[in-house]
């Protein structure tokens, strides 16, 4: 299913890649979808762990774009050169935008590692991805905005993806 197929007032959990494709200018579909969330046509939800992932990727993308680090081992380079991290200013604005758009950010329940184990065991999801179906149950939605095809094997989820990105 496609990102533009949501009905008005749908509750949608948003995976990190949707935000990243928007902020990096890769996807017009992601941009339009997030506008619908901002305009309250859709109820967008994400999680603290997803924001953390977005923050990390945007920080690296900004440092690369500014020529401060190379694409080869960028996280390692930033870790070794904290003076560069201190100079970065775009990524925190982008994270603040997500919150300003009215995207609801939920915290993990204390038992998330236990509840998410079933998704790692039955579907082979990695840890952070296995949290997403747990978060989705918390907000009572089966609708997931993502390009990550690993989620399509989970029968209780309905995956919506941008049409303008080819893997």
C-alpha positions as CSV (number, residue, x, y, z in Angstrom):
1,X,0.0,0.0,0.0
2,X,1.1,3.6,-0.6
3,X,1.6,6.5,1.7
4,X,-1.1,8.5,-0.1
5,X,-3.8,5.8,0.6
6,X,-4.4,6.7,4.3
7,X,-7.9,7.8,5.1
8,X,-8.4,11.1,7.0
9,X,-8.1,10.6,10.8
10,X,-6.1,7.3,10.5
11,X,-3.6,6.7,13.3
12,X,-0.2,5.9,11.7
13,X,3.0,4.8,13.3
14,X,5.9,6.4,11.4
15,X,9.2,4.6,11.1
16,X,12.5,6.5,10.9
17,X,13.1,6.1,7.2
18,X,10.0,8.2,6.3
19,X,11.4,11.2,8.2
20,X,14.9,10.6,6.8
21,X,13.6,10.5,3.2
22,X,11.8,13.7,3.8
23,X,14.7,15.6,5.5
24,X,17.2,14.5,2.9
25,X,14.9,15.5,0.1
26,X,14.7,12.0,-1.4
27,X,10.9,11.6,-1.4
28,X,8.1,13.9,-2.3
29,X,5.7,11.2,-1.1
30,X,7.2,11.4,2.4
31,X,7.0,15.1,2.4
32,X,3.3,15.1,1.5
33,X,2.5,12.4,4.0
34,X,4.2,14.4,6.8
35,X,2.3,17.5,5.8
36,X,-0.9,15.5,6.2
37,X,0.2,14.7,9.8
38,X,1.1,18.3,10.4
39,X,-2.3,19.5,9.2
40,X,-4.0,17.0,11.4
41,X,-5.5,15.0,8.6
42,X,-3.7,12.0,10.0
43,X,-2.6,11.2,13.6
44,X,1.1,10.5,13.3
45,X,2.8,8.6,16.1
46,X,6.5,7.7,16.5
47,X,8.7,6.6,19.4
48,X,11.6,7.9,21.4
49,X,13.8,5.1,19.9
50,X,12.8,6.2,16.4
51,X,13.7,9.8,17.1
52,X,17.0,8.7,18.5
53,X,17.7,6.8,15.2
54,X,16.7,9.8,13.2
55,X,18.8,12.1,15.2
56,X,21.9,9.9,14.7
57,X,21.4,9.7,11.0
58,X,20.7,13.4,10.5
59,X,23.8,14.3,12.6
60,X,25.9,12.1,10.4
61,X,24.3,13.4,7.1
62,X,24.9,17.0,8.2
63,X,28.5,16.4,9.1
64,X,29.1,14.7,5.7
65,X,27.3,17.4,3.8
66,X,29.4,20.1,5.4
67,X,32.6,18.1,4.6
68,X,33.6,17.6,8.2
69,X,33.8,13.8,7.9
70,X,33.9,11.2,5.2
71,X,31.3,8.6,4.3
72,X,33.7,5.9,5.5
73,X,33.0,5.1,9.2
74,X,31.2,8.4,9.9
75,X,29.9,7.5,13.4
76,X,33.4,6.6,14.4
77,X,34.8,9.8,13.0
78,X,32.2,11.9,14.9
79,X,32.9,10.0,18.1
80,X,36.6,10.7,17.8
81,X,36.0,14.4,17.0
82,X,33.4,15.9,19.4
83,X,34.4,19.4,18.2
84,X,32.5,18.6,15.0
85,X,29.4,17.5,16.8
86,X,29.4,20.9,18.6
87,X,29.4,22.7,15.3
88,X,26.3,20.9,13.9
89,X,23.1,22.9,14.0
90,X,20.6,21.7,11.4
91,X,19.8,18.2,12.8
92,X,18.3,19.5,16.2
93,X,16.1,21.9,14.2
94,X,14.9,18.9,12.1
95,X,14.1,16.9,15.3
96,X,12.2,19.8,16.8
97,X,10.2,20.1,13.5
98,X,8.9,16.5,14.1
99,X,7.6,17.5,17.5
100,X,6.3,20.9,16.2
101,X,4.3,19.0,13.5
102,X,2.3,17.4,16.3
103,X,3.7,13.9,15.8
104,X,3.0,12.1,19.0
105,X,6.2,10.7,20.5
106,X,5.7,7.7,22.9
107,X,8.1,6.3,25.4
108,X,8.8,2.6,25.7
109,X,7.0,0.5,28.2
110,X,9.2,-1.0,30.8
111,X,8.6,-4.5,29.4
112,X,9.3,-3.7,25.8
113,X,12.2,-6.1,25.5
114,X,10.0,-9.0,26.7
115,X,7.0,-8.0,24.5
116,X,9.1,-7.5,21.4
117,X,10.9,-10.9,21.7
118,X,8.1,-12.5,19.7
119,X,8.9,-10.3,16.7
120,X,12.6,-11.2,16.8
121,X,11.9,-14.9,17.2
122,X,9.0,-15.3,14.8
123,X,9.8,-12.7,12.1
124,X,13.6,-12.1,12.5
125,X,13.3,-8.4,13.2
126,X,16.3,-6.6,14.7
127,X,15.9,-5.2,18.2
128,X,14.8,-1.6,17.4
129,X,12.5,-2.8,14.6
130,X,10.9,-5.4,16.9
131,X,9.8,-2.5,19.2
132,X,7.6,-1.0,16.5
133,X,4.8,-3.5,16.6
134,X,4.7,-3.1,20.4
135,X,4.5,0.6,20.1
136,X,1.7,0.2,17.5
137,X,-0.3,-1.9,19.9
138,X,0.0,0.8,22.6
139,X,-1.6,3.3,20.3
140,X,-4.1,0.8,18.8
141,X,-3.1,1.0,15.2
142,X,-2.1,-1.6,12.6
143,X,-0.9,1.1,10.1
144,X,2.8,1.6,9.6
145,X,4.5,4.1,7.4
146,X,7.9,2.7,6.4
147,X,9.9,1.5,3.4
148,X,11.3,-1.4,5.4
149,X,10.0,-4.5,3.8
150,X,10.9,-6.6,6.9
151,X,7.5,-5.5,8.3
152,X,5.5,-7.0,5.4
153,X,5.9,-10.5,6.8
154,X,4.0,-9.6,10.0
155,X,0.3,-10.4,9.3
156,X,-1.2,-8.0,11.9
157,X,0.5,-4.9,10.3
158,X,-0.5,-2.9,7.3
159,X,2.6,-1.4,5.7
160,X,2.3,1.8,3.6
161,X,5.4,3.0,1.6
162,X,6.4,5.9,-0.6
163,X,6.0,5.2,-4.3
164,X,8.8,7.4,-5.4
165,X,11.7,5.4,-3.9
166,X,13.0,2.3,-5.6
167,X,15.1,-0.1,-3.6
